[in-house]
């Protein structure tokens, strides 16, 4: 069977970037040929209605998180699903460090004084010397840790599965070490994928183990956090502050308790927005491997959930 690639959204500029990266034409499915597609490149959220793709063998998702695919009929036995890493590590690292810097430098106070034309000095805090714990230490977590290390922080990490000697030398440990690390971390960055095991992983018990005065950053998935427990934890000062980009319900309702909780900074799911060039580049690299019979990169393990 000849290969045929369905591009969800049929974006001409995306097709052009992919072909430039591949260095050759790609057999895109034309209108009316969708059912014959063997490859489905879906740069964004999958469409609400299932696709009838009986010849499908590979789906490439443009998102790092893949929980939307687990109930999709298209991802059936015999169909591989790959996810995108792209520039998410850099973008999310910039988000985490940028907001931590804004918090430590007290950017809100600077904005208030500029608006009021005031002049009252203050002593800014520093990120140097603080301990940052990445929970979910994959490709994105490594980049967050690198950025933190460059600013003089002491990054540590928790990951599921085997920890290599190189990772251990950088302060990464297995999940059994989480409780001890939570007690010592000044900043906790949640990068867990959303799976059955991680649903509301951040609960009252885990927040209660955090260091008084610490900061909780969620740039992963809203479903990994018990938001009611987080509101209570913030009132108790464990953590004392939270930087939140993702929520169980999005958009976050105007009357949600997190909106008025003390010490919370909220952004509307902007930390890891993909852009065309890296999305197209990653699909192009995997398409070349697929065409040449080489194992694909970033294949999702259905049993593990990521």
URFEN-V532003 format. One record per pair of residues at least 4 apart in sequence whose ideal C-beta (glycine too) atoms are under 7 Angstrom apart, sorted by the first residue. I is the first residue (numbers start at 0). J is the second residue. D is the distance in Angstrom with one decimal. If there is no record, write none. Layout:
# URFEN-V532003
i | j | d
I | J | D
I | J | D
This chain:
# URFEN-V532003
i | j | d
0 | 37 | 6.6
0 | 54 | 6.7
1 | 26 | 7.0
2 | 26 | 5.7
2 | 37 | 5.0
2 | 38 | 6.4
3 | 26 | 5.4
3 | 28 | 4.9
3 | 32 | 6.3
3 | 35 | 5.2
3 | 36 | 4.9
3 | 37 | 5.6
4 | 25 | 5.6
4 | 26 | 5.9
4 | 27 | 5.5
4 | 28 | 6.3
4 | 36 | 6.6
4 | 38 | 4.5
4 | 40 | 6.1
5 | 28 | 4.5
5 | 33 | 5.6
5 | 36 | 3.7
5 | 38 | 6.9
5 | 39 | 4.9
5 | 40 | 7.0
6 | 10 | 6.6
6 | 13 | 6.4
6 | 14 | 6.2
6 | 27 | 6.1
6 | 40 | 5.1
7 | 39 | 6.8
7 | 40 | 6.7
7 | 41 | 4.2
7 | 42 | 6.6
7 | 46 | 6.8
8 | 42 | 6.5
8 | 43 | 7.0
10 | 14 | 6.7
11 | 15 | 6.4
12 | 16 | 6.5
12 | 275 | 6.6
13 | 17 | 6.4
13 | 42 | 6.5
13 | 275 | 5.9
13 | 279 | 5.6
14 | 18 | 6.3
14 | 27 | 6.1
15 | 19 | 6.3
16 | 20 | 6.3
16 | 275 | 6.0
16 | 276 | 6.1
16 | 279 | 3.8
17 | 21 | 6.1
17 | 25 | 5.9
17 | 279 | 4.7
17 | 282 | 6.0
17 | 283 | 4.8
18 | 23 | 6.9
18 | 24 | 6.0
18 | 25 | 5.5
20 | 279 | 6.2
20 | 280 | 5.2
20 | 283 | 3.5
21 | 25 | 6.1
21 | 283 | 4.8
21 | 286 | 6.2
21 | 287 | 6.0
25 | 286 | 6.7
28 | 32 | 4.3
28 | 33 | 5.6
28 | 35 | 6.8
28 | 36 | 4.7
34 | 51 | 5.8
34 | 52 | 6.6
34 | 53 | 6.3
35 | 54 | 5.6
36 | 52 | 5.6
36 | 54 | 6.4
36 | 55 | 6.4
37 | 54 | 5.2
37 | 55 | 6.3
37 | 56 | 5.1
38 | 56 | 7.0
38 | 57 | 5.0
39 | 52 | 6.3
39 | 55 | 6.0
39 | 58 | 4.8
39 | 73 | 7.0
40 | 59 | 4.9
40 | 282 | 5.3
41 | 45 | 5.4
41 | 58 | 6.6
41 | 60 | 5.7
41 | 61 | 6.3
42 | 61 | 3.6
42 | 278 | 5.4
43 | 61 | 5.9
44 | 67 | 6.2
45 | 67 | 5.9
45 | 68 | 6.8
45 | 71 | 6.2
46 | 50 | 6.9
49 | 71 | 6.6
49 | 72 | 5.1
49 | 73 | 6.4
50 | 73 | 5.6
52 | 73 | 5.7
55 | 73 | 6.1
55 | 78 | 5.5
56 | 78 | 6.1
56 | 79 | 6.9
57 | 78 | 6.8
57 | 79 | 4.8
57 | 289 | 6.3
58 | 73 | 6.4
58 | 74 | 6.1
58 | 78 | 6.3
58 | 80 | 4.8
59 | 81 | 5.0
59 | 282 | 5.2
59 | 285 | 6.1
60 | 65 | 5.7
60 | 68 | 6.4
60 | 80 | 6.6
60 | 81 | 7.0
60 | 82 | 5.1
60 | 83 | 6.4
61 | 83 | 5.0
61 | 273 | 5.7
61 | 278 | 4.8
62 | 82 | 6.7
62 | 83 | 6.3
63 | 82 | 5.9
63 | 83 | 6.1
63 | 84 | 6.5
63 | 87 | 5.1
63 | 271 | 6.4
64 | 192 | 6.3
64 | 193 | 6.6
64 | 220 | 6.0
65 | 80 | 6.5
65 | 82 | 5.2
65 | 299 | 5.2
65 | 305 | 6.5
66 | 193 | 4.6
68 | 74 | 5.1
68 | 80 | 5.8
73 | 78 | 6.8
74 | 78 | 5.5
74 | 80 | 5.3
79 | 295 | 6.4
79 | 298 | 5.8
80 | 299 | 4.5
81 | 285 | 5.9
81 | 295 | 5.3
81 | 296 | 6.9
81 | 297 | 5.0
81 | 298 | 5.4
81 | 299 | 6.7
82 | 297 | 5.1
82 | 299 | 5.7
83 | 273 | 6.5
83 | 278 | 5.9
83 | 281 | 5.1
84 | 88 | 6.7
84 | 138 | 5.2
84 | 281 | 6.7
84 | 297 | 6.0
85 | 273 | 5.8
85 | 277 | 3.7
85 | 278 | 5.6
85 | 281 | 5.1
86 | 90 | 5.5
86 | 274 | 6.6
86 | 277 | 4.2
87 | 91 | 5.7
87 | 139 | 5.8
87 | 271 | 4.8
87 | 273 | 6.9
88 | 92 | 6.1
88 | 138 | 5.3
88 | 139 | 4.6
88 | 142 | 3.6
89 | 93 | 6.3
89 | 142 | 6.1
90 | 94 | 6.5
90 | 270 | 6.8
90 | 271 | 5.8
91 | 95 | 6.3
91 | 139 | 5.2
91 | 143 | 6.6
91 | 218 | 5.3
91 | 270 | 5.2
91 | 271 | 5.1
92 | 96 | 6.2
92 | 142 | 4.3
92 | 143 | 4.7
92 | 146 | 4.3
93 | 97 | 5.5
94 | 98 | 6.3
94 | 218 | 6.2
94 | 244 | 6.9
94 | 270 | 3.9
95 | 99 | 6.3
95 | 143 | 5.3
95 | 188 | 5.8
95 | 216 | 5.7
95 | 218 | 6.3
96 | 100 | 6.1
96 | 146 | 4.9
96 | 147 | 6.7
96 | 150 | 6.7
97 | 101 | 6.4
98 | 102 | 6.3
98 | 242 | 4.8
98 | 264 | 6.5
99 | 103 | 6.3
99 | 126 | 6.0
99 | 186 | 6.5
100 | 104 | 5.8
100 | 126 | 6.7
101 | 106 | 4.1
102 | 240 | 6.8
103 | 123 | 6.4
103 | 124 | 4.1
103 | 125 | 6.4
103 | 126 | 5.5
104 | 123 | 4.7
105 | 109 | 6.7
105 | 121 | 6.3
105 | 123 | 6.2
106 | 110 | 6.3
107 | 111 | 6.3
108 | 112 | 6.3
108 | 121 | 6.3
109 | 113 | 6.3
110 | 114 | 6.3
111 | 115 | 6.1
112 | 117 | 4.3
112 | 118 | 6.9
112 | 119 | 6.5
126 | 150 | 5.1
126 | 151 | 6.8
126 | 152 | 5.4
127 | 150 | 6.7
127 | 151 | 3.5
127 | 152 | 6.9
128 | 151 | 6.4
129 | 152 | 5.2
129 | 185 | 4.1
129 | 186 | 6.3
130 | 153 | 4.7
130 | 155 | 6.5
130 | 183 | 5.8
130 | 184 | 5.2
130 | 185 | 5.0
131 | 147 | 4.6
131 | 152 | 5.0
131 | 153 | 7.0
131 | 154 | 4.8
131 | 184 | 6.8
131 | 185 | 6.9
131 | 186 | 4.4
131 | 188 | 6.6
132 | 155 | 5.1
132 | 157 | 6.9
132 | 180 | 5.2
132 | 184 | 3.7
132 | 186 | 6.9
132 | 187 | 5.0
132 | 188 | 6.9
133 | 140 | 4.1
133 | 143 | 5.6
133 | 144 | 5.6
133 | 154 | 6.5
133 | 156 | 4.4
133 | 188 | 5.0
133 | 190 | 6.1
134 | 157 | 4.8
134 | 177 | 6.9
134 | 187 | 6.5
134 | 188 | 6.9
134 | 189 | 5.6
134 | 190 | 6.5
134 | 191 | 6.1
135 | 140 | 5.8
135 | 189 | 6.8
135 | 190 | 3.4
135 | 191 | 4.2
135 | 192 | 7.0
135 | 219 | 6.5
136 | 140 | 3.9
136 | 141 | 6.7
136 | 156 | 3.4
136 | 157 | 6.2
136 | 158 | 4.0
136 | 171 | 5.2
137 | 158 | 7.0
137 | 190 | 7.0
138 | 142 | 7.0
139 | 143 | 6.4
139 | 190 | 5.6
140 | 144 | 6.2
140 | 156 | 5.8
140 | 190 | 5.0
141 | 145 | 6.4
142 | 146 | 6.4
143 | 147 | 6.3
143 | 188 | 5.9
144 | 148 | 6.2
144 | 154 | 3.7
144 | 156 | 6.1
144 | 169 | 6.9
145 | 149 | 6.6
147 | 152 | 4.0
147 | 154 | 4.4
148 | 152 | 6.4
148 | 154 | 5.4
154 | 170 | 6.3
155 | 170 | 4.0
155 | 180 | 5.9
156 | 170 | 6.2
156 | 171 | 3.9
157 | 172 | 6.2
157 | 174 | 6.0
157 | 176 | 6.4
157 | 177 | 5.1
157 | 180 | 6.3
158 | 162 | 6.3
158 | 171 | 5.9
158 | 173 | 6.9
159 | 174 | 5.6
162 | 166 | 4.9
162 | 167 | 5.3
162 | 171 | 5.5
162 | 172 | 6.2
162 | 173 | 5.5
163 | 167 | 6.9
164 | 168 | 6.4
165 | 169 | 6.9
166 | 171 | 3.9
167 | 171 | 6.1
167 | 172 | 7.0
172 | 176 | 3.9
176 | 180 | 5.6
177 | 181 | 6.1
178 | 208 | 5.7
180 | 184 | 5.9
181 | 187 | 6.7
181 | 205 | 6.7
181 | 208 | 4.4
181 | 209 | 5.2
182 | 208 | 6.1
182 | 210 | 6.2
183 | 210 | 6.6
184 | 210 | 6.1
184 | 213 | 6.2
185 | 210 | 6.5
185 | 213 | 5.6
185 | 214 | 6.9
186 | 213 | 6.7
186 | 214 | 4.7
186 | 216 | 6.6
187 | 209 | 6.4
187 | 213 | 6.4
187 | 215 | 5.2
187 | 216 | 6.9
188 | 216 | 4.6
188 | 218 | 7.0
189 | 201 | 6.5
189 | 216 | 6.7
189 | 217 | 4.6
189 | 219 | 4.9
189 | 223 | 6.2
190 | 218 | 6.7
190 | 219 | 5.0
191 | 197 | 4.7
191 | 200 | 6.0
191 | 219 | 5.3
191 | 223 | 5.0
192 | 197 | 6.5
192 | 220 | 6.9
192 | 304 | 6.1
192 | 305 | 4.1
193 | 197 | 6.0
193 | 198 | 6.8
193 | 220 | 3.9
193 | 222 | 4.7
193 | 223 | 5.7
194 | 304 | 3.2
194 | 305 | 6.8
195 | 304 | 6.9
197 | 223 | 5.0
198 | 222 | 5.7
198 | 223 | 7.0
199 | 223 | 7.0
199 | 224 | 6.7
199 | 225 | 4.2
200 | 223 | 5.0
201 | 205 | 5.5
201 | 206 | 6.5
201 | 223 | 6.1
201 | 224 | 4.4
201 | 225 | 6.3
201 | 229 | 6.9
202 | 225 | 4.6
202 | 228 | 5.1
203 | 207 | 6.0
203 | 225 | 6.9
203 | 228 | 4.1
203 | 231 | 6.5
203 | 232 | 6.7
206 | 228 | 5.9
206 | 229 | 6.5
206 | 232 | 3.5
206 | 237 | 5.7
206 | 238 | 6.9
207 | 232 | 7.0
207 | 237 | 6.0
209 | 213 | 5.0
209 | 237 | 4.6
209 | 238 | 5.3
211 | 236 | 5.2
211 | 237 | 5.7
212 | 236 | 6.4
212 | 239 | 4.7
213 | 237 | 6.9
213 | 238 | 4.5
213 | 239 | 6.4
214 | 238 | 5.7
214 | 240 | 4.8
214 | 242 | 6.7
215 | 238 | 4.2
215 | 241 | 4.6
216 | 242 | 4.6
217 | 224 | 5.9
217 | 243 | 5.0
217 | 244 | 6.5
217 | 245 | 5.8
218 | 244 | 5.0
218 | 245 | 6.8
218 | 270 | 4.4
218 | 271 | 6.6
219 | 223 | 5.7
219 | 245 | 6.5
220 | 245 | 5.7
221 | 245 | 4.3
221 | 246 | 4.0
221 | 247 | 4.4
221 | 249 | 6.8
222 | 247 | 5.7
224 | 229 | 5.8
225 | 229 | 6.6
226 | 230 | 6.6
226 | 247 | 5.9
226 | 257 | 6.2
227 | 231 | 6.8
228 | 232 | 6.0
229 | 233 | 6.3
229 | 241 | 6.6
230 | 234 | 6.9
230 | 256 | 4.7
230 | 257 | 6.3
230 | 260 | 5.2
231 | 235 | 6.6
232 | 237 | 5.5
232 | 238 | 6.4
233 | 238 | 6.6
233 | 241 | 6.2
233 | 260 | 5.1
233 | 261 | 6.4
233 | 262 | 5.6
233 | 263 | 6.7
239 | 262 | 5.6
240 | 262 | 4.0
241 | 262 | 6.5
241 | 263 | 5.0
242 | 264 | 4.9
243 | 257 | 6.8
243 | 263 | 6.4
243 | 265 | 5.5
244 | 266 | 4.8
244 | 268 | 5.8
244 | 269 | 6.5
244 | 270 | 4.4
245 | 268 | 5.6
246 | 251 | 4.6
248 | 252 | 6.5
249 | 268 | 5.9
250 | 267 | 6.6
251 | 255 | 5.3
251 | 257 | 6.8
251 | 258 | 7.0
251 | 265 | 6.6
253 | 258 | 6.5
254 | 258 | 6.9
256 | 260 | 6.1
257 | 263 | 5.6
257 | 265 | 6.9
266 | 270 | 7.0
273 | 277 | 6.8
273 | 278 | 4.9
274 | 278 | 6.8
275 | 279 | 5.7
276 | 280 | 6.1
277 | 281 | 6.3
278 | 282 | 6.7
279 | 283 | 6.0
280 | 284 | 6.5
281 | 285 | 6.5
282 | 286 | 5.9
283 | 287 | 6.5
284 | 288 | 6.8
285 | 289 | 6.1
285 | 295 | 5.3
285 | 296 | 5.9
286 | 290 | 6.1
287 | 291 | 6.2
288 | 293 | 4.0
288 | 294 | 6.9
288 | 295 | 5.7
288 | 296 | 7.0
289 | 295 | 6.1
299 | 305 | 6.3
300 | 305 | 6.8
